[in-house]
């Protein structure tokens, strides 16, 4: 990608943490300036991702990794870019970009705590972000005409300088409630899922919606009130809490019309960490809708406060 002039960060590969690192092991990263981001080549949810300011920080980070990371695989040391992080999801067929979606991320340290769909950035900025991701994908694939696939890219955008750069590419679209929120906003989520399947099978996805209708599957229109969707994660609001049951979560969802979705994750009854320090400490997520960014954020604040009150009441009632 760098040779093709695509807007990506400088990076180098750090060997997997085994019996310690030598200066020779870090030689491939000398061109990456500090501060930098150190992260596993494989994995998800920002687990074991950290910001480092020196080679000593790399060694120290490896020393405190859990045993299941030892020998698991190499790490990347990549250039740190200032600014905001966004996701750009794309579906290609034979070099043509058929669909793209830009999502604003809210970060706390290295962890993603909230997403907003669609991105609230100006149209020209969203166009710039999609172009940045598009150029990196084509540079990675090598030939424009052979590009058929699904890609999830993470892009940094600095509003002060206008600089953009891709920091990650995955062969999938965004996770979590991505399909649900696309369906609410565009009425095309199941068409998107089918298009992804057809692309994987090397079949043209151009008429995926027609395939659904021909099979008797109803294609829903967009939700009239879901102009903006905020997706945020839930973590403990005090000490002494455990992962709640799915039944409790679903009953609250049933009682709360502003909620599009609410999911519980993790093992019911497992103790929750307070204060939370990473995405591993989350026990669920919510999707709240609104007619604008302001309305969606106000609804999110109300729903979270109402959930805490409801959960505490259920705990008190149960003794």
Legacy VTK file of the C-alpha trace (Angstrom):
# vtk DataFile Version 3.0
C-alpha trace
ASCII
DATASET POLYDATA
POINTS 319 float
0.000 0.000 0.000
2.840 2.362 0.818
4.524 1.639 -2.534
1.233 2.414 -4.295
0.994 5.743 -2.476
-2.157 4.745 -0.618
-2.879 6.821 2.540
-1.945 4.274 5.207
0.196 4.491 8.329
3.828 3.398 8.567
4.186 0.088 10.389
6.515 -2.778 11.206
6.162 -6.330 12.510
7.274 -7.233 16.030
7.922 -10.967 16.665
5.555 -12.773 19.047
6.459 -12.365 22.720
8.370 -15.483 23.727
11.469 -15.214 25.918
11.997 -11.466 25.650
12.941 -9.126 22.827
16.298 -8.016 21.529
17.120 -4.829 19.641
17.443 -6.983 16.528
13.842 -8.168 16.947
12.732 -4.525 16.777
14.858 -3.606 13.772
11.886 -3.821 11.387
10.132 -1.078 13.335
12.899 1.528 13.369
11.170 3.584 10.672
7.997 3.870 12.823
8.135 7.046 14.928
7.110 7.123 18.590
4.530 7.423 20.011
3.102 4.410 18.202
0.325 1.851 18.535
1.231 -1.742 19.403
-1.418 -4.355 18.642
-1.753 -8.077 17.871
-2.016 -9.079 14.218
-5.021 -11.222 15.170
-7.807 -10.561 17.645
-10.645 -8.133 18.208
-12.170 -5.591 20.601
-8.824 -3.799 21.176
-7.571 -6.612 23.435
-3.813 -6.162 24.123
-3.709 -2.913 22.114
-1.716 -0.095 23.685
0.060 3.176 22.943
3.843 3.013 23.412
6.423 5.785 23.599
9.660 3.779 23.389
11.156 0.340 22.800
11.189 -0.108 26.571
7.396 0.320 26.573
7.090 -2.540 24.050
9.121 -4.852 26.267
7.120 -3.814 29.344
3.792 -4.389 27.563
4.805 -7.888 26.495
5.880 -8.680 30.060
2.370 -8.101 31.426
0.410 -9.949 28.718
-1.654 -12.950 29.878
-0.215 -16.397 29.235
-2.583 -17.102 26.337
-0.809 -14.433 24.276
2.614 -16.050 24.594
3.674 -17.357 21.193
0.223 -16.597 19.778
1.450 -14.502 16.874
3.296 -11.349 15.896
2.323 -7.799 16.793
2.211 -4.690 14.629
3.854 -1.448 15.624
2.129 1.272 13.660
2.412 5.017 13.375
0.090 6.895 15.731
-2.199 9.342 13.959
-3.960 12.109 15.832
-7.618 12.736 15.295
-10.961 10.981 15.164
-11.534 7.345 14.267
-14.198 6.246 11.795
-15.201 2.945 10.239
-15.732 2.624 6.489
-17.475 -0.559 5.339
-17.478 -1.461 1.643
-18.793 -4.143 -0.696
-17.081 -4.618 -4.091
-17.918 -6.569 -7.200
-15.322 -6.842 -9.984
-13.666 -3.578 -9.048
-16.876 -1.590 -8.590
-17.716 -0.191 -5.179
-21.359 -1.223 -4.782
-22.000 -0.030 -1.222
-20.215 1.960 1.470
-21.099 3.164 4.939
-19.232 5.599 7.218
-19.586 5.266 11.009
-18.316 7.725 13.642
-16.515 6.098 16.582
-16.129 7.481 20.100
-13.005 6.195 21.823
-11.907 5.907 25.444
-8.202 5.205 25.329
-7.810 2.282 22.920
-11.390 1.075 23.411
-14.387 1.895 21.257
-17.294 2.846 23.517
-19.823 4.286 21.081
-20.729 4.429 17.400
-22.991 6.766 15.462
-24.646 5.781 12.191
-24.638 7.433 9.760
-21.540 9.562 10.270
-22.423 13.154 11.149
-19.418 14.540 9.287
-19.998 16.852 6.284
-20.560 15.088 2.928
-17.197 16.204 1.542
-15.361 14.717 4.549
-17.248 11.428 4.270
-16.358 11.324 0.578
-12.705 11.867 1.477
-12.813 9.057 4.044
-14.398 6.592 1.602
-11.837 7.550 -1.053
-9.006 6.961 1.431
-10.314 3.495 2.319
-11.048 2.706 -1.349
-7.505 3.540 -2.460
-6.004 1.365 0.275
-8.218 -1.611 -0.589
-7.371 -1.393 -4.293
-3.668 -1.079 -3.464
-3.937 -4.157 -1.243
-5.790 -6.227 -3.859
-3.418 -5.156 -6.621
-5.784 -5.084 -9.593
-8.914 -2.998 -9.689
-10.823 -5.374 -11.981
-10.228 -8.341 -9.665
-11.527 -6.652 -6.517
-14.617 -8.533 -5.348
-15.170 -8.747 -1.631
-16.261 -7.183 1.639
-14.012 -4.850 3.624
-14.140 -3.115 6.998
-11.559 -0.347 7.266
-10.691 1.857 10.207
-9.575 5.340 9.233
-8.127 8.204 11.274
-9.127 11.759 10.370
-7.483 14.857 11.842
-9.960 17.769 11.559
-7.184 20.301 12.220
-4.872 19.226 9.402
-7.313 17.312 7.180
-4.930 14.340 7.160
-6.471 10.889 6.709
-4.929 7.437 6.948
-6.114 3.846 7.094
-5.002 2.055 10.259
-6.744 -1.299 9.757
-8.393 -3.430 7.056
-10.540 -6.516 7.701
-12.328 -8.792 5.228
-15.783 -8.253 6.727
-18.167 -5.408 7.504
-18.531 -3.928 10.979
-19.590 -6.177 13.820
-22.070 -5.752 16.658
-25.429 -4.329 15.558
-24.185 -3.260 12.117
-26.770 -5.234 10.133
-29.639 -4.180 12.369
-28.843 -0.482 12.192
-28.401 -0.620 8.414
-31.801 -2.263 8.153
-33.456 0.392 10.325
-31.853 3.238 8.381
-31.922 1.914 4.827
-34.271 -1.063 4.843
-31.578 -3.142 3.120
-29.787 -5.125 5.825
-30.866 -8.540 4.627
-30.006 -7.513 1.080
-26.578 -6.530 2.401
-26.150 -9.926 4.074
-27.166 -11.718 0.891
-24.864 -9.515 -1.202
-21.954 -10.474 1.070
-22.783 -14.166 0.673
-23.050 -13.887 -3.119
-19.731 -12.054 -3.338
-18.097 -14.826 -1.292
-19.537 -17.366 -3.766
-18.284 -15.283 -6.715
-21.841 -14.563 -7.873
-22.897 -11.064 -8.869
-24.759 -9.414 -5.955
-26.358 -6.711 -8.115
-29.821 -8.221 -7.860
-29.675 -9.461 -4.276
-32.884 -7.689 -3.312
-34.639 -9.243 -6.286
-33.429 -12.669 -5.112
-34.996 -12.033 -1.716
-38.317 -10.976 -3.196
-38.322 -13.930 -5.597
-37.869 -16.214 -2.596
-40.855 -14.674 -0.832
-38.765 -12.725 1.688
-40.211 -9.343 2.620
-37.764 -6.457 2.253
-38.565 -3.976 4.996
-38.588 -0.200 4.372
-36.460 2.034 6.621
-37.674 2.792 10.155
-39.282 6.275 9.954
-37.680 7.523 13.195
-34.186 6.015 12.837
-32.468 8.855 10.971
-29.575 8.596 13.452
-28.662 5.548 15.528
-26.272 5.624 18.503
-24.761 2.280 19.447
-23.023 2.251 22.835
-21.628 -0.373 25.186
-22.781 -1.009 28.755
-20.457 -1.463 31.723
-20.906 -1.548 35.502
-22.124 1.700 37.111
-21.039 0.630 40.619
-19.237 -2.128 42.497
-20.824 -5.464 43.355
-22.701 -6.073 40.095
-22.771 -9.232 37.988
-23.723 -9.843 34.346
-27.547 -9.574 34.207
-29.776 -12.206 32.646
-30.944 -11.967 29.044
-34.552 -12.138 30.301
-34.067 -8.987 32.391
-32.558 -7.165 29.414
-35.317 -8.282 27.038
-38.054 -7.180 29.444
-36.502 -3.716 29.682
-36.228 -3.597 25.888
-39.930 -4.459 25.614
-40.827 -1.577 27.954
-38.644 1.053 26.222
-39.851 2.189 22.785
-36.803 4.436 22.194
-34.588 1.351 22.171
-34.042 -0.335 18.826
-31.896 -3.088 20.291
-30.408 -4.163 23.599
-28.179 -7.186 24.022
-26.575 -8.860 27.006
-23.188 -10.525 26.499
-21.023 -12.592 28.819
-21.800 -15.267 31.372
-24.830 -14.530 33.556
-23.780 -14.045 37.172
-20.136 -13.327 36.344
-18.765 -10.423 38.450
-18.337 -7.117 36.620
-15.266 -4.936 36.969
-15.744 -1.452 38.398
-14.492 0.946 37.314
-14.308 -0.631 33.845
-10.926 -0.433 32.140
-11.372 -2.158 28.774
-13.912 -3.619 26.360
-13.550 -6.902 28.255
-15.487 -5.270 31.127
-18.633 -4.629 29.052
-21.731 -6.733 29.627
-23.925 -5.540 26.768
-24.851 -2.828 24.314
-27.776 -0.692 23.264
-28.941 0.974 20.048
-31.012 4.132 20.448
-32.607 6.090 17.616
-33.425 9.726 17.006
-34.388 12.097 14.238
-31.057 13.928 14.612
-27.727 13.541 16.401
-29.000 15.686 19.289
-32.214 13.696 19.651
-30.367 10.360 19.516
-27.858 11.414 22.192
-30.632 12.764 24.446
-32.513 9.489 24.037
-29.348 7.541 24.850
-28.855 9.485 28.107
-32.498 8.894 29.120
-32.388 5.186 28.276
-29.159 4.497 30.179
-30.459 6.346 33.266
-33.761 4.461 33.043
-31.942 1.121 32.677
-29.800 1.740 35.771
-32.923 2.627 37.759
-34.790 -0.437 36.447
-31.866 -2.795 37.146
-31.407 -1.487 40.697
-35.144 -1.905 41.387
-35.068 -5.495 40.141
-32.059 -6.213 42.351
-33.829 -4.722 45.375
-37.045 -6.654 44.658
-35.130 -9.917 44.394
-33.697 -9.431 47.835
LINES 1 320
319 0 1 2 3 4 5 6 7 8 9 10 11 12 13 14 15 16 17 18 19 20 21 22 23 24 25 26 27 28 29 30 31 32 33 34 35 36 37 38 39 40 41 42 43 44 45 46 47 48 49 50 51 52 53 54 55 56 57 58 59 60 61 62 63 64 65 66 67 68 69 70 71 72 73 74 75 76 77 78 79 80 81 82 83 84 85 86 87 88 89 90 91 92 93 94 95 96 97 98 99 100 101 102 103 104 105 106 107 108 109 110 111 112 113 114 115 116 117 118 119 120 121 122 123 124 125 126 127 128 129 130 131 132 133 134 135 136 137 138 139 140 141 142 143 144 145 146 147 148 149 150 151 152 153 154 155 156 157 158 159 160 161 162 163 164 165 166 167 168 169 170 171 172 173 174 175 176 177 178 179 180 181 182 183 184 185 186 187 188 189 190 191 192 193 194 195 196 197 198 199 200 201 202 203 204 205 206 207 208 209 210 211 212 213 214 215 216 217 218 219 220 221 222 223 224 225 226 227 228 229 230 231 232 233 234 235 236 237 238 239 240 241 242 243 244 245 246 247 248 249 250 251 252 253 254 255 256 257 258 259 260 261 262 263 264 265 266 267 268 269 270 271 272 273 274 275 276 277 278 279 280 281 282 283 284 285 286 287 288 289 290 291 292 293 294 295 296 297 298 299 300 301 302 303 304 305 306 307 308 309 310 311 312 313 314 315 316 317 318
